[in-house]
Amino acid sequence: MKPTFKHWLAFATLGIVWGTTWIAADTLAESVPPLHGAATRFLLAALLFIPLVVGKRLTLPRGRALGFVLLLSVTMVVLPYVLVLWAQRHVSSVTVTVLFAAMPLFVALLPTDDAPRGALLATVVGLGGLVLAMGPSFSLHQAVGAAIVLLAVASTGTSAVLARRELSAVHPMVTTALLSGTAALLFFVASIAFERGQPAQWNHNAIDSMVFLALVAGAPAYATYFWLLQHLEAYKVTTVQWIEPVVAIIETAFFLRVGLSFAMIAGSLVTLTSLLLVMRARAEDDKNVSLLGN
C-alpha cells in the first residue's frame, strides 16, 4: 500500500518521538534501575489508555487475538528490552543502534511480508547508509553481544509481522493498553528478581523523563505504531528504526554542540532516500519489470 499524507505524518512523528527518547532514557537510568524504570513506564502507559478504552467502549480482543496481544508483550517489549540490556555490557550503543537498523531488511526477507525487489534492495542500501553515518566498530569480542542484539531484532521484527497479521481488527489503543499492562507486570517481576536492593531515586529529572517516556513515547507512540501496522506493510513501518538514529545524530549535534562529519551527513541522506524508496515500493512494480523483461 502506498502511504498517504496521514501515514507519512504519523510515521515521521513516531520517528522523531522515539528518536528523542535517548535523552530521557539516559536521564532516568542515572536514578532508577532499568527494569524498575521500564515497569513504571509501561504501567503509566497502560493507565493512560485504560480510561479511554472504557470511556469509548472499545471492544476487547478475545481468543486468538487476545493471546497474540499477550504474546507480543513478551516478544515485542520485554524480551528485546532484557536482551539489549544484557548485550549493552558487551557492545556499544552505536553497534546496538546499527544492528536494530537491520530490522527492515530482516522483515522484508520474511516470506510472510512479500516485499518487492526494489524495497528489498533499498533496505540494504539504507542499512549501509546508517553504517556510514554511525561509524560502528565491530570486533570479535563483541560477537556474543551482537548475536544477542540480533535475537532482539528478530523478536521485534517478527512481532511487527504478527501484529499486522493478527491484530488488524483490534483498536490500537486496546492493543497498547493490554500490551503495556502485561509488560509492566512482567518487568516488575523481573525487577524484584534481579534488582533487589538497588534504590530508585525519583528526583525531578527522573520524574520528568518518566512522564515523557510513558505519556509521549509510550502509550501514544505505541498506538501510532500499531495503527501504522494496520495500514502499511511491516517492512515499511519498521523503517522507523532508521529515523530514530538520524534524529539522535541531529539532536546530539544541536544539544552537545558536536559537529557533523561528512560521513554522518552523507550516510543520513542515503538512509532517508532509501526510506522514501521503501515506503513508495509496490508489488506492482515487480510485475511491471517482469512484463518489460518479457
N, C-alpha and C positions, 0 to 999 in steps of 0.2 A: 504494500500500500504506500502511495506517495503521501508524505506528511503535508498537512495543511498549516496555515499560519498559527492556528491554535496549538497544534502539536509542536511546532518549532518554538513557540513561546514557552510552553510547559517544559520542553526539553532544555532550552537554554537556561531557564530559571533554576531547574533542578541541578544542572551542571555547575552553575555559579554558587548556589547554596552549598552543595556538597563539596565544592572546591574550596570553600571558605572554612570548612569545619576544622581544618588543621590548627587554626589559631585557638579556637575554643577547646579542642581536644587536648592540645598541649598544656593549656592553662589549667584545665580540670585535672589532668594527670599529675600535676605538681602537688595537689592537695588531697585527691581521692584515689584509692586503689582502683585499678581499671575495671575489674569485674563488678565491684560495688557501684562505680560510676555508670557502667552500662546498664545495670539493673535499674537504677534510679531513672536513667534517661528513658528507657523503654516503658517503665511504669507510668511516668508522666505523659508520655506519648499516648498510651492507652487511655489514661484518664481524660485526656483532652477530647478524644473521639467518642468515648462511650456515651456521654450525654447527647451528642449529635446523632449517633446511631439510634438511640432510644427516642429522641425527640422527633426525628424524621421517620420513625417506624420502618427502618430499613430491614429487609429480610435477612435473617441469619442463615448461613450455609448449613446444610445437613449432609450426613452420609459421606460420600466420596469427597465432595468439595471441602467439608469441614476437616476431614482427615488430611487433605493436602495443605490447608492453611496451617494446621498444627505442625505438619512435617516441614513446611517452609520456615517456620520459626526456628527450626534447628539448622536446616541446610542452607538457608539464606542469611541468617543473622548470627546465631550462637556459635555454630561450628566454625565458620570462617573467621569470626572475631577471635575465638580462642586460638585457632591455628596461627593467625597472623601475630597475635600477642606473643606466642611462644617463638615464632620464627624471627621476630624482631631482635631477639637476643643474638642471632647468628648472621643476619643480613641487615643492610642499611635500609632506611625508609625509602630512599630513592629506588633501590632494587625492588622493594615491595611494590612501589607505585608502577614501575615499568612492567613487572610481571602481571599486575592486575590489568594493565592496558592490553594484555593479550586476550582478555575475556571475549571481545567481539569476534576475534579470529576463532577461538575455541567454539563459540556458539554457532558461528557460520559454518564450521566443519561438521557440526552435528547433523545427521540425516533428517532429524525432525524439523529443522528450521528451513531447509531447502533454499539456501542463499544463492542469488545469481552469481555468475562467474565474475562479473565486474565488481560486485560488492566484496567478494572473497579476496580479489586482488587488492582492492582499496584497504581492506583490513590489514593486509600485510604491509602495505606502504605506510599506513597510519601508525602502525606499531613501530616501524622503522623511524618515522619522524619523531616519535616520543623518545626513542632510544637516543637519537641525536640531540634532542632538546635537554634531556635529563642527564645524559652522560654517565650512566651507571657503570660501576666497575664490578666485574664478575671474577671470582676466584674459586679455587677448588674447595677451600674451607667453608664457603658459603653454600655448597651444593645441597647439603641436607636442609638448611633453612629455606633455600629456594624451592626445593621439592615440596616442602610443607606449604609454602605460599601457593604453589601451583595447585595443590589439593584444594585450598580455599577458593582459588579462582574457578576450578572445575565445579565445586559445590555451588558457588554463587551463580555461575553461568547456567548450569543445569537447572537450578531453581527458577531462573528467569523464564526458561523454556516451559517448565512445568506450570508456572503461574499463568503464562499466556494460554496454555492449552486447557488447563483445568479450572481456572477461576474467571473465565470470561463473563460469567453471569453473576458474579459476586461483586457488590458495590465496593470500590476501592477503600472507602472509609471503614467498611466492615472488615475487610481483609486486614487493614492496617491495625485496627483496634484489637482483633483477635491475635494477630501475629505478635504485636508489641506486648500484649499482656502475657502471653505464653513465654516469650523471650525474657521478659522481666523476671518471671518466676524461676526460669532455668538459670539466669545469671545470678539471682540471689542465692540459689542453692550452691552454685559454683563458688560464689564469694565466701559463703560460710565455710565451705570445704577447704579453700585454698588461700584465703586472705585473712584468716582468723588472727587477731592481734594487730592487724595493720589499721591504724587510726584514719578516719576520714575527717578532714578539716574543711567544714563548709563555710569558708570565708566569702567575702563579697565577690571576688573574682570567680571562685568556683561556682557560686550560685548563678552568676550572670552567664557563665559558659554553659551550665546545665540547662538553663532556660532556652538558650539558643539551640543547643543540640537536641533538646526534646520537643520544643514547641515550634521550631522553624525547620531545622534539618532533620527532625524526627518524623512526627505524625504527618504534617502536610507534605513533606518531601516523599515519604514512602507512599502516600496515597497518590501523589502525582506519578510516581514510578509505576505503580500497579495500573493506573489509568492509561498510561502510555503503552504498557504491555497489552492492554485490551485493544489497542488501535493500531499498533505498529509491530512489525516482526521483532523478535527478541534480539537478533543480532544488531538491529538498528538502535534499539533502546539501550543496549549495553555499551554503545559507543560513548555514553555519558562518562565512562571511565577515562576517556581522552580529554574531555573538557576540564575535569577536576584538576589534573596536574598543570594544565595550561593556566588555569585561574590561579593556582598556587604559585606558579612562577611569576605571574604578573603582580600578585599581592606581595610576594617576598621582595621583589624589586621596589615596590612602592613603599611598603612599611619599613623594611630594613635598609633601604637605600642601597640595594645591591644592583650593580649594573648588569644588563642583559647582554650576554655574549652573542656572537653571530650564530653559533650553533643553536642556542636557545630560541632565537627569533626564527631562523630557517626551519628548525625542527617543528616548532609550533605551527608555522604556516603550512608545512607539509601535512601535519596531523589534521588541522582544521579543514584543509582542502579535501583530504581523504574522507573526513567525516561527511562533508557535503555529498561526495560521490556515493558513499554507503547509504545515506539517507534517501537519495534520489534513485537508487538502483531498483529495478523492477524485473520480475521474472520474464516479462515480455521482451526485454532487451536481449536475453539469451536466445529466444525464439527468432527474433529478427536477424540476429547474427547468423543463426543456423540456416535460415532461409536464404540469406545473401550468399552464404557459403555454398549452398546447393545450386 
